[in-house]
Amino acid sequence: MNEISRLAKVVEHLRKNVNKDLPSQHLAIYLAVAENPGVTMPELIRQLDMPQGTLSRNVKLLSRFMVHEKGQSVMKGHDLLRTESVPTGRHALAVYLTDKGEFLLREIEDILGDANPRMRSDAGIEAREAANG
C-alpha cells in the first residue's frame, strides 16, 4: 500500500471512529498533541498558527465536557484530549491524549503499519497545513 493510500485509510478511520465530518483543525490539534504530550496551549497556538479562541474551542470539542440540556447534564465532546493546569504558568494549560486518544493513536499507527518514519512525520505536517489552509 502506498503512502497516499495509507493516509486515506487513516482519514477514513478517523471519520468512522471520531466524526464523519472531522475538521482538519481537529486533526491538526490531535496530531500535534500526539507528537508532543503535555504541549501547552500557547505552544499549540504558535505551532499551529491558530487564534487562541479557535484553539480553545477545538480543544474543548476534542475533550469531554458537560452541558445542561432540558434540565439534564449531558456529556459532550470526543474524549480524545484532556487538559491540566501547568503549575509554573499562570492560567496555562497542558494538553494530553486521553485513554481513548491513545487507543486511537495506536490504531492509526497500525494502519500506517510499515510506513517509514518520514511518512508518519509528514502526516502530522500535512494535517497542520490543511488546518491552516
N, CA, C and O atoms as a DFTB+ gen file, in Angstrom:
532 C
 N C O
     1  1       0.856      -1.172       0.000
     2  2       0.000       0.000       0.000
     3  2       0.904       1.239       0.000
     4  3       1.844       1.326       0.791
     5  1       0.618       2.183      -0.880
     6  2       1.466       3.377      -0.937
     7  2       1.073       4.380       0.149
     8  3       0.061       4.211       0.829
     9  1       1.881       5.417       0.298
    10  2       1.695       6.388       1.387
    11  2       0.355       7.109       1.309
    12  3      -0.294       7.316       2.335
    13  1      -0.065       7.493       0.115
    14  2      -1.344       8.192      -0.037
    15  2      -2.489       7.276       0.374
    16  3      -3.426       7.714       1.041
    17  1      -2.421       6.019      -0.017
    18  2      -3.462       5.059       0.372
    19  2      -3.524       4.905       1.885
    20  3      -4.609       4.817       2.461
    21  1      -2.359       4.872       2.527
    22  2      -2.328       4.763       3.995
    23  2      -2.964       5.996       4.635
    24  3      -3.759       5.879       5.567
    25  1      -2.610       7.171       4.129
    26  2      -3.200       8.404       4.678
    27  2      -4.713       8.414       4.483
    28  3      -5.456       8.790       5.390
    29  1      -5.164       8.005       3.310
    30  2      -6.605       7.952       3.046
    31  2      -7.287       6.990       4.014
    32  3      -8.388       7.258       4.494
    33  1      -6.632       5.881       4.295
    34  2      -7.187       4.902       5.231
    35  2      -7.256       5.478       6.649
    36  3      -8.225       5.240       7.370
    37  1      -6.228       6.237       7.048
    38  2      -6.234       6.891       8.362
    39  2      -7.387       7.886       8.445
    40  3      -8.124       7.901       9.431
    41  1      -7.547       8.714       7.418
    42  2      -8.631       9.708       7.416
    43  2      -9.983       9.006       7.505
    44  3     -10.849       9.433       8.269
    45  1     -10.171       7.945       6.741
    46  2     -11.434       7.210       6.783
    47  2     -11.666       6.606       8.172
    48  3     -12.790       6.615       8.672
    49  1     -10.616       6.088       8.785
    50  2     -10.730       5.529      10.139
    51  2     -11.161       6.614      11.131
    52  3     -12.028       6.378      11.972
    53  1     -10.561       7.791      11.032
    54  2     -10.927       8.899      11.918
    55  2     -12.365       9.341      11.675
    56  3     -13.102       9.610      12.624
    57  1     -12.763       9.417      10.417
    58  2     -14.144       9.813      10.112
    59  2     -15.131       8.798      10.682
    60  3     -16.192       9.174      11.179
    61  1     -14.786       7.523      10.612
    62  2     -15.666       6.463      11.102
    63  2     -15.722       6.427      12.627
    64  3     -16.788       6.207      13.200
    65  1     -14.588       6.641      13.286
    66  2     -14.497       6.443      14.731
    67  2     -14.566       7.708      15.572
    68  3     -14.767       7.632      16.784
    69  1     -14.403       8.871      14.948
    70  2     -14.460      10.122      15.708
    71  2     -15.638      10.966      15.248
    72  3     -16.536      11.273      16.033
    73  1     -15.632      11.338      13.975
    74  2     -16.673      12.223      13.443
    75  2     -16.586      12.165      11.930
    76  3     -15.521      12.399      11.359
    77  1     -17.704      11.855      11.272
    78  2     -17.652      11.737       9.813
    79  2     -17.323      13.059       9.137
    80  3     -16.871      13.071       7.992
    81  1     -17.541      14.166       9.825
    82  2     -17.213      15.493       9.294
    83  2     -16.041      16.106      10.053
    84  3     -16.032      17.310      10.312
    85  1     -15.057      15.289      10.411
    86  2     -13.924      15.733      11.218
    87  2     -13.196      16.897      10.545
    88  3     -12.639      16.736       9.459
    89  1     -13.200      18.072      11.188
    90  2     -12.489      19.218      10.608
    91  2     -10.976      19.009      10.624
    92  3     -10.440      18.352      11.516
    93  1     -10.307      19.564       9.646
    94  2      -8.849      19.427       9.564
    95  2      -8.177      20.065      10.773
    96  3      -7.107      19.618      11.186
    97  1      -8.788      21.108      11.353
    98  2      -8.214      21.723      12.555
    99  2      -8.177      20.720      13.703
   100  3      -7.208      20.686      14.461
   101  1      -9.213      19.908      13.839
   102  2      -9.236      18.892      14.894
   103  2      -8.111      17.887      14.682
   104  3      -7.417      17.506      15.625
   105  1      -7.943      17.468      13.446
   106  2      -6.885      16.513      13.132
   107  2      -5.513      17.102      13.434
   108  3      -4.657      16.424      14.002
   109  1      -5.300      18.353      13.059
   110  2      -4.007      19.005      13.305
   111  2      -3.720      19.100      14.800
   112  3      -2.598      18.838      15.233
   113  1      -4.716      19.471      15.584
   114  2      -4.538      19.589      17.037
   115  2      -4.260      18.213      17.645
   116  3      -3.332      18.056      18.438
   117  1      -5.058      17.233      17.276
   118  2      -4.880      15.877      17.801
   119  2      -3.473      15.359      17.505
   120  3      -2.806      14.832      18.395
   121  1      -3.022      15.507      16.265
   122  2      -1.688      15.018      15.895
   123  2      -0.581      15.791      16.600
   124  3       0.431      15.209      16.991
   125  1      -0.767      17.102      16.765
   126  2       0.250      17.906      17.462
   127  2       0.390      17.455      18.915
   128  3       1.501      17.383      19.438
   129  1      -0.730      17.153      19.564
   130  2      -0.686      16.679      20.954
   131  2      -0.102      15.263      21.005
   132  3       0.653      14.936      21.920
   133  1      -0.448      14.430      20.032
   134  2       0.105      13.073      19.988
   135  2       1.623      13.112      19.831
   136  3       2.329      12.285      20.408
   137  1       2.124      14.065      19.056
   138  2       3.568      14.198      18.848
   139  2       4.277      14.786      20.059
   140  3       5.460      14.526      20.276
   141  1       3.553      15.581      20.851
   142  2       4.182      16.290      21.967
   143  2       3.233      16.341      23.168
   144  3       2.701      17.406      23.480
   145  1       3.010      15.204      23.850
   146  2       2.102      15.197      25.001
   147  2       2.539      16.221      26.051
   148  3       3.722      16.335      26.369
   149  1       1.574      16.954      26.577
   150  2       1.875      17.977      27.569
   151  2       2.177      19.329      26.960
   152  3       2.535      20.269      27.670
   153  1       2.034      19.434      25.643
   154  2       2.236      20.720      24.977
   155  2       1.235      21.720      25.566
   156  3       0.086      21.369      25.836
   157  1       1.671      22.950      25.761
   158  2       0.776      23.948      26.351
   159  2      -0.054      24.623      25.266
   160  3       0.288      24.586      24.084
   161  1      -1.134      25.231      25.688
   162  2      -1.996      25.949      24.746
   163  2      -1.217      27.047      24.013
   164  3      -1.339      27.149      22.792
   165  1      -0.418      27.877      24.709
   166  2       0.353      28.894      23.971
   167  2       1.304      28.278      22.941
   168  3       1.498      28.836      21.861
   169  1       1.895      27.127      23.275
   170  2       2.781      26.461      22.310
   171  2       1.994      25.977      21.098
   172  3       2.462      26.092      19.966
   173  1       0.800      25.435      21.331
   174  2      -0.041      24.993      20.216
   175  2      -0.462      26.169      19.342
   176  3      -0.504      26.053      18.117
   177  1      -0.772      27.298      19.968
   178  2      -1.151      28.498      19.207
   179  2      -0.031      28.858      18.232
   180  3      -0.281      29.124      17.057
   181  1       1.191      28.865      18.727
   182  2       2.343      29.199      17.870
   183  2       2.593      28.110      16.825
   184  3       2.786      28.404      15.645
   185  1       2.588      26.863      17.265
   186  2       2.905      25.749      16.369
   187  2       1.903      25.638      15.222
   188  3       2.289      25.414      14.075
   189  1       0.625      25.795      15.532
   190  2      -0.420      25.608      14.524
   191  2      -0.852      26.916      13.867
   192  3      -1.662      26.910      12.940
   193  1      -0.311      28.041      14.348
   194  2      -0.675      29.360      13.821
   195  2      -2.198      29.524      13.829
   196  3      -2.818      29.852      12.817
   197  1      -2.768      29.287      14.998
   198  2      -4.212      29.284      15.176
   199  2      -4.576      30.318      16.232
   200  3      -3.891      30.411      17.250
   201  1      -5.629      31.093      16.024
   202  2      -6.044      32.048      17.054
   203  2      -6.408      31.335      18.360
   204  3      -6.871      30.195      18.349
   205  1      -6.192      32.022      19.477
   206  2      -6.430      31.434      20.795
   207  2      -7.862      30.936      20.938
   208  3      -8.080      29.835      21.445
   209  1      -8.831      31.716      20.508
   210  2     -10.232      31.314      20.636
   211  2     -10.554      30.067      19.830
   212  3     -11.281      29.189      20.295
   213  1     -10.012      29.993      18.627
   214  2     -10.223      28.826      17.769
   215  2      -9.616      27.581      18.402
   216  3     -10.243      26.523      18.440
   217  1      -8.393      27.717      18.896
   218  2      -7.732      26.577      19.529
   219  2      -8.504      26.125      20.766
   220  3      -8.759      24.932      20.933
   221  1      -8.875      27.055      21.624
   222  2      -9.606      26.706      22.852
   223  2     -10.908      25.986      22.533
   224  3     -11.227      24.969      23.149
   225  1     -11.657      26.508      21.575
   226  2     -12.935      25.900      21.191
   227  2     -12.716      24.477      20.669
   228  3     -13.453      23.560      21.030
   229  1     -11.705      24.301      19.822
   230  2     -11.463      22.982      19.238
   231  2     -10.897      21.988      20.244
   232  3     -11.239      20.806      20.196
   233  1     -10.043      22.441      21.152
   234  2      -9.556      21.545      22.214
   235  2     -10.739      21.102      23.074
   236  3     -10.820      19.938      23.465
   237  1     -11.647      22.020      23.367
   238  2     -12.830      21.660      24.155
   239  2     -13.647      20.591      23.428
   240  3     -14.082      19.620      24.048
   241  1     -13.857      20.761      22.122
   242  2     -14.639      19.787      21.362
   243  2     -13.947      18.421      21.288
   244  3     -14.612      17.389      21.198
   245  1     -12.634      18.421      21.326
   246  2     -11.887      17.165      21.299
   247  2     -11.765      16.547      22.692
   248  3     -11.308      15.413      22.833
   249  1     -12.172      17.289      23.712
   250  2     -12.141      16.815      25.099
   251  2     -13.513      16.272      25.476
   252  3     -14.344      16.000      24.609
   253  1     -13.740      16.119      26.752
   254  2     -15.047      15.686      27.270
   255  2     -15.515      16.767      28.224
   256  3     -14.776      17.171      29.122
   257  1     -16.737      17.237      28.035
   258  2     -17.261      18.302      28.873
   259  2     -18.760      18.104      29.065
   260  3     -19.412      17.383      28.311
   261  1     -19.282      18.755      30.081
   262  2     -20.683      18.605      30.429
   263  2     -21.458      19.858      30.045
   264  3     -20.998      20.981      30.255
   265  1     -22.642      19.647      29.480
   266  2     -23.558      20.743      29.188
   267  2     -24.904      20.405      29.821
   268  3     -25.203      19.247      30.114
   269  1     -25.688      21.427      30.019
   270  2     -27.025      21.228      30.579
   271  2     -28.043      21.446      29.474
   272  3     -28.122      22.521      28.879
   273  1     -28.823      20.400      29.211
   274  2     -29.855      20.445      28.183
   275  2     -31.167      19.979      28.792
   276  3     -31.256      18.868      29.313
   277  1     -32.168      20.816      28.726
   278  2     -33.505      20.465      29.213
   279  2     -33.472      19.934      30.642
   280  3     -34.125      18.942      30.964
   281  1     -32.702      20.610      31.491
   282  2     -32.620      20.236      32.895
   283  2     -31.761      19.012      33.180
   284  3     -31.695      18.557      34.322
   285  1     -31.109      18.481      32.171
   286  2     -30.265      17.301      32.330
   287  2     -28.811      17.664      32.055
   288  3     -28.524      18.511      31.209
   289  1     -27.906      17.025      32.767
   290  2     -26.480      17.167      32.481
   291  2     -26.099      16.104      31.460
   292  3     -26.353      14.916      31.660
   293  1     -25.487      16.543      30.368
   294  2     -25.141      15.642      29.270
   295  2     -23.654      15.801      28.950
   296  3     -23.153      16.919      28.834
   297  1     -22.954      14.672      28.808
   298  2     -21.546      14.711      28.428
   299  2     -21.443      14.889      26.919
   300  3     -22.159      14.243      26.153
   301  1     -20.551      15.767      26.507
   302  2     -20.321      16.052      25.087
   303  2     -18.831      15.958      24.800
   304  3     -18.020      15.794      25.712
   305  1     -18.483      16.062      23.532
   306  2     -17.090      16.063      23.111
   307  2     -16.637      14.679      22.682
   308  3     -17.330      13.685      22.897
   309  1     -15.451      14.634      22.065
   310  2     -14.929      13.388      21.509
   311  2     -14.072      12.596      22.488
   312  3     -13.738      11.445      22.208
   313  1     -13.710      13.176      23.621
   314  2     -12.933      12.491      24.665
   315  2     -11.582      11.975      24.156
   316  3     -11.135      10.898      24.548
   317  1     -10.932      12.759      23.273
   318  2      -9.609      12.390      22.769
   319  2      -8.497      13.134      23.493
   320  3      -7.371      12.645      23.576
   321  1      -8.811      14.325      24.021
   322  2      -7.826      15.163      24.697
   323  2      -8.297      15.504      26.100
   324  3      -9.491      15.465      26.397
   325  1      -7.340      15.838      26.958
   326  2      -7.647      16.368      28.287
   327  2      -6.645      17.476      28.565
   328  3      -5.549      17.489      28.004
   329  1      -7.021      18.393      29.423
   330  2      -6.121      19.485      29.787
   331  2      -5.848      19.436      31.283
   332  3      -6.669      18.974      32.076
   333  1      -4.669      19.928      31.641
   334  2      -4.279      20.056      33.049
   335  2      -3.614      21.404      33.223
   336  3      -2.933      21.894      32.322
   337  1      -3.813      21.999      34.381
   338  2      -3.124      23.251      34.691
   339  2      -1.628      23.005      34.776
   340  3      -1.180      21.972      35.274
   341  1      -0.869      23.966      34.285
   342  2       0.592      23.908      34.376
   343  2       0.979      24.622      35.660
   344  3       0.674      25.805      35.813
   345  1       1.645      23.938      36.591
   346  2       1.937      24.548      37.890
   347  2       2.802      25.803      37.804
   348  3       2.668      26.703      38.633
   349  1       3.679      25.873      36.821
   350  2       4.584      27.023      36.741
   351  2       4.024      28.178      35.931
   352  3       4.549      29.289      36.006
   353  1       2.985      27.946      35.166
   354  2       2.453      29.006      34.309
   355  2       1.133      29.534      34.817
   356  3       0.279      28.775      35.276
   357  1       0.973      30.831      34.731
   358  2      -0.292      31.430      35.146
   359  2      -1.363      31.116      34.114
   360  3      -1.249      31.497      32.949
   361  1      -2.376      30.436      34.540
   362  2      -3.535      30.124      33.706
   363  2      -3.185      29.322      32.455
   364  3      -3.996      29.251      31.531
   365  1      -2.011      28.724      32.401
   366  2      -1.630      27.924      31.236
   367  2      -2.145      26.502      31.407
   368  3      -2.185      25.967      32.516
   369  1      -2.537      25.902      30.292
   370  2      -2.996      24.525      30.298
   371  2      -2.085      23.681      29.427
   372  3      -1.661      24.112      28.355
   373  1      -1.786      22.475      29.892
   374  2      -1.073      21.489      29.094
   375  2      -2.116      20.526      28.535
   376  3      -3.121      20.244      29.188
   377  1      -1.877      20.028      27.335
   378  2      -2.844      19.167      26.658
   379  2      -2.235      17.779      26.465
   380  3      -1.090      17.637      26.037
   381  1      -3.030      16.764      26.791
   382  2      -2.605      15.370      26.696
   383  2      -3.685      14.560      25.988
   384  3      -4.839      14.982      25.913
   385  1      -3.304      13.392      25.468
   386  2      -4.285      12.451      24.945
   387  2      -4.956      11.739      26.115
   388  3      -4.310      11.450      27.122
   389  1      -6.237      11.459      25.982
   390  2      -6.941      10.613      26.942
   391  2      -6.636       9.154      26.602
   392  3      -5.936       8.876      25.628
   393  1      -7.152       8.234      27.391
   394  2      -7.002       6.814      27.068
   395  2      -7.595       6.525      25.690
   396  3      -7.010       5.786      24.898
   397  1      -8.750       7.110      25.411
   398  2      -9.381       6.926      24.100
   399  2      -8.495       7.511      22.997
   400  3      -8.359       6.914      21.930
   401  1      -7.900       8.664      23.248
   402  2      -6.997       9.280      22.283
   403  2      -5.764       8.435      22.045
   404  3      -5.297       8.326      20.911
   405  1      -5.223       7.827      23.109
   406  2      -4.064       6.933      22.986
   407  2      -4.428       5.686      22.183
   408  3      -3.649       5.230      21.346
   409  1      -5.616       5.139      22.442
   410  2      -6.070       3.958      21.709
   411  2      -6.198       4.281      20.224
   412  3      -5.771       3.500      19.375
   413  1      -6.785       5.427      19.917
   414  2      -6.933       5.852      18.529
   415  2      -5.565       6.024      17.867
   416  3      -5.388       5.664      16.703
   417  1      -4.611       6.565      18.597
   418  2      -3.259       6.736      18.060
   419  2      -2.634       5.381      17.717
   420  3      -1.990       5.243      16.677
   421  1      -2.820       4.390      18.579
   422  2      -2.294       3.045      18.287
   423  2      -2.957       2.469      17.035
   424  3      -2.300       1.811      16.228
   425  1      -4.257       2.717      16.877
   426  2      -4.948       2.246      15.673
   427  2      -4.384       2.921      14.425
   428  3      -4.194       2.270      13.398
   429  1      -4.119       4.220      14.512
   430  2      -3.531       4.950      13.382
   431  2      -2.157       4.378      13.056
   432  3      -1.830       4.167      11.888
   433  1      -1.358       4.129      14.084
   434  2      -0.028       3.552      13.864
   435  2      -0.129       2.177      13.215
   436  3       0.702       1.827      12.376
   437  1      -1.138       1.392      13.595
   438  2      -1.343       0.083      12.967
   439  2      -1.703       0.239      11.491
   440  3      -1.223      -0.520      10.648
   441  1      -2.540       1.214      11.182
   442  2      -2.917       1.458       9.785
   443  2      -1.693       1.873       8.980
   444  3      -1.497       1.420       7.852
   445  1      -0.873       2.738       9.567
   446  2       0.338       3.176       8.871
   447  2       1.317       2.021       8.721
   448  3       2.137       2.000       7.803
   449  1       1.218       1.059       9.635
   450  2       1.987      -0.172       9.545
   451  2       3.456       0.034       9.326
   452  3       4.143       0.660      10.134
   453  1       3.933      -0.499       8.222
   454  2       5.365      -0.457       7.953
   455  2       5.793       0.835       7.272
   456  3       6.885       0.902       6.708
   457  1       4.956       1.852       7.315
   458  2       5.325       3.137       6.711
   459  2       6.597       3.647       7.361
   460  3       6.802       3.492       8.565
   461  1       7.429       4.245       6.566
   462  2       8.684       4.742       7.125
   463  2       8.425       5.926       8.049
   464  3       7.393       6.584       7.920
   465  1       9.337       6.215       8.981
   466  2       9.140       7.302       9.949
   467  2       8.902       8.654       9.287
   468  3       8.146       9.468       9.818
   469  1       9.535       8.913       8.130
   470  2       9.321      10.187       7.433
   471  2       7.854      10.335       7.042
   472  3       7.286      11.421       7.154
   473  1       7.243       9.248       6.584
   474  2       5.842       9.311       6.182
   475  2       4.969       9.657       7.380
   476  3       4.041      10.456       7.256
   477  1       5.252       9.068       8.535
   478  2       4.466       9.365       9.733
   479  2       4.628      10.826      10.122
   480  3       3.652      11.476      10.499
   481  1       5.834      11.348      10.038
   482  2       6.094      12.752      10.348
   483  2       5.395      13.655       9.347
   484  3       4.813      14.672       9.728
   485  1       5.447      13.292       8.062
   486  2       4.801      14.094       7.028
   487  2       3.295      14.158       7.241
   488  3       2.670      15.166       6.907
   489  1       2.698      13.099       7.791
   490  2       1.259      13.102       8.037
   491  2       0.892      14.210       9.009
   492  3      -0.123      14.879       8.820
   493  1       1.693      14.418      10.043
   494  2       1.440      15.491      11.001
   495  2       1.605      16.856      10.369
   496  3       0.814      17.761      10.633
   497  1       2.632      17.021       9.529
   498  2       2.863      18.299       8.850
   499  2       1.713      18.603       7.907
   500  3       1.220      19.730       7.873
   501  1       1.276      17.596       7.129
   502  2       0.178      17.808       6.194
   503  2      -1.105      18.180       6.923
   504  3      -1.863      19.022       6.441
   505  1      -1.359      17.573       8.064
   506  2      -2.564      17.901       8.829
   507  2      -2.509      19.340       9.321
   508  3      -3.514      20.050       9.268
   509  1      -1.345      19.781       9.799
   510  2      -1.214      21.167      10.261
   511  2      -1.422      22.140       9.105
   512  3      -2.089      23.162       9.261
   513  1      -0.848      21.819       7.937
   514  2      -1.002      22.696       6.781
   515  2      -2.459      22.746       6.333
   516  3      -2.948      23.807       5.946
   517  1      -3.154      21.619       6.382
   518  2      -4.560      21.589       5.993
   519  2      -5.404      22.437       6.935
   520  3      -6.345      23.101       6.500
   521  1      -5.074      22.417       8.215
   522  2      -5.829      23.204       9.195
   523  2      -5.657      24.692       8.955
   524  3      -6.571      25.476       9.211
   525  1      -4.494      25.080       8.464
   526  2      -4.217      26.498       8.238
   527  2      -4.585      26.940       6.836
   528  3      -4.634      28.140       6.563
   529  1      -4.841      26.008       5.948
   530  2      -5.078      26.337       4.547
   531  2      -6.484      26.562       4.277
   532  3      -6.856      26.850       3.140
